Amino acid sequence: MSDDFSKACDLDDRGNHEDAFAIFETLAANGDVSSMTRLALMYGEGIGVEKDIAKSIYWDKKAIDQGDVVGMINLGITYRSIGDTGSAKALFERALQSGDPEGGIELLKTTLAQSSLAADVADIMRQIDRNIGHATPDSVQELAVIRKWFGIKSVGA
């Protein structure tokens, strides 16, 4: 890891996103794959820069062109979030075939979210929400994990 990349990560961690972005941008333009995926994330989330999904996709594709598995997974998540599940699944499968189990986890999450199981889970969660006041703290924490897993955004969603 280059000193400049480490510096940018440190700046980003401390909330100085704009300066971190500038360093990542320079490094990415010079071929640094890790900086490319960081730029993609920053564009995708609007961190230190105006949110721009097209630029996020651009930088993840540049990283993927160099064989980067992180870029595959990140771009798959982006595609899933904009409703292109076919492209998302293809990238997750490619990441899994490259040896990264995270690709399999994301593929499983995408597949489950598209199945009737997700609708069943959402229905059960609505029923649980009506009685949430009786849940233990551990149960509330488990429910939060289930919500995230199935993409159930909020209580009663």
C-alpha positions in Angstrom: 0.0 0.0 0.0 1.4 3.4 -1.0 2.0 6.1 1.5 -0.4 8.4 -0.4 -3.1 5.7 -0.3 -2.6 5.3 3.5 -2.7 9.1 3.9 -6.0 9.2 1.9 -7.5 6.4 4.0 -6.5 8.2 7.2 -8.0 11.5 6.0 -11.2 9.7 5.0 -11.4 7.9 8.4 -11.1 11.3 10.1 -13.9 12.8 8.1 -11.8 14.8 5.7 -13.5 13.3 2.7 -12.8 16.0 0.2 -9.0 15.8 0.6 -9.1 12.0 0.7 -11.1 12.1 -2.5 -8.6 14.3 -4.3 -5.8 11.9 -3.4 -7.7 8.8 -4.3 -8.6 10.5 -7.6 -5.0 11.1 -8.5 -3.9 7.6 -7.5 -6.8 6.1 -9.5 -5.9 8.1 -12.6 -2.4 6.6 -12.3 -3.8 3.1 -12.2 -4.1 2.3 -8.5 -6.9 -0.3 -8.3 -7.7 0.2 -4.5 -8.1 3.9 -5.1 -10.5 3.1 -8.0 -12.8 1.1 -5.8 -12.6 3.8 -3.1 -13.6 6.4 -5.6 -16.5 4.2 -6.8 -17.7 3.9 -3.2 -17.4 7.7 -2.6 -19.3 8.5 -5.7 -21.9 5.9 -5.0 -22.5 7.1 -1.5 -21.9 10.8 -2.1 -19.0 10.9 0.4 -16.7 13.9 -0.2 -18.3 14.4 -3.6 -21.7 14.7 -5.1 -23.4 11.4 -5.5 -23.0 10.1 -9.0 -23.9 6.5 -9.8 -22.5 6.7 -13.3 -19.1 7.7 -12.0 -19.3 5.0 -9.3 -19.9 2.4 -12.0 -17.2 3.8 -14.2 -14.5 3.5 -11.5 -15.6 0.0 -10.4 -15.5 -1.1 -14.1 -11.9 0.3 -14.3 -10.9 -1.8 -11.3 -12.7 -4.9 -12.7 -10.8 -4.4 -16.0 -7.6 -5.0 -13.9 -9.2 -8.2 -12.4 -10.2 -6.6 -9.0 -12.7 -8.8 -7.2 -13.7 -6.0 -4.7 -14.8 -3.9 -7.7 -16.9 -6.9 -8.9 -18.7 -7.1 -5.6 -19.1 -3.4 -5.2 -20.5 -3.0 -8.7 -22.8 -5.9 -8.2 -24.2 -4.2 -5.1 -24.6 -1.0 -7.1 -26.4 -2.8 -9.8 -28.6 -4.6 -7.3 -29.5 -1.2 -5.6 -30.6 0.3 -9.0 -32.7 -2.8 -9.9 -30.3 -4.5 -12.4 -30.3 -7.9 -10.6 -29.2 -9.8 -13.7 -25.9 -7.8 -13.9 -25.5 -8.0 -10.2 -25.8 -11.8 -10.1 -23.4 -12.1 -12.9 -20.8 -10.1 -11.1 -21.3 -11.9 -7.8 -20.9 -15.2 -9.6 -17.7 -14.0 -11.2 -16.4 -12.9 -7.8 -17.3 -16.3 -6.3 -15.6 -18.1 -9.2 -12.5 -15.9 -8.5 -12.4 -17.4 -5.1 -14.0 -14.7 -3.0 -16.8 -16.1 -0.8 -18.3 -12.6 -0.4 -19.5 -12.9 -4.0 -21.4 -16.0 -2.9 -22.9 -14.2 0.1 -24.1 -11.3 -2.1 -25.4 -13.8 -4.7 -27.4 -15.5 -2.0 -28.8 -12.3 -0.6 -29.8 -11.2 -4.1 -31.5 -14.5 -4.8 -33.3 -14.6 -1.5 -34.5 -11.0 -2.0 -36.1 -12.0 -5.3 -37.9 -15.1 -4.0 -41.2 -15.4 -2.4 -39.3 -16.1 0.8 -38.5 -12.4 1.1 -42.2 -11.5 0.9 -42.9 -14.2 3.6 -40.2 -12.7 5.8 -41.5 -9.2 5.4 -45.1 -10.4 6.3 -43.8 -12.1 9.5 -41.7 -9.0 10.3 -44.8 -6.8 10.1 -46.5 -9.2 12.6 -43.5 -9.1 14.9 -43.5 -5.3 14.7 -47.0 -5.2 16.2 -45.5 -6.8 19.3 -42.0 -5.4 19.3 -42.5 -3.9 22.8 -42.2 -7.4 24.2 -38.9 -8.3 22.5 -35.7 -8.7 24.4 -32.7 -6.6 23.3 -31.1 -9.7 21.8 -34.2 -10.3 19.7 -34.3 -6.7 18.6 -30.7 -7.0 17.4 -31.5 -10.3 15.6 -34.4 -8.6 13.9 -32.2 -5.8 12.7 -29.9 -8.4 11.1 -32.9 -10.1 9.4 -34.2 -6.7 8.1 -30.8 -5.9 6.6 -30.5 -9.4 5.1 -33.8 -9.2 3.3 -33.7 -5.5 2.6 -36.6 -4.6 4.9 -35.9 -0.9 5.4 -38.0 0.0 8.4 -40.6 -1.1 10.9 -43.8 -2.1 9.1 -42.0 -2.1 5.7 
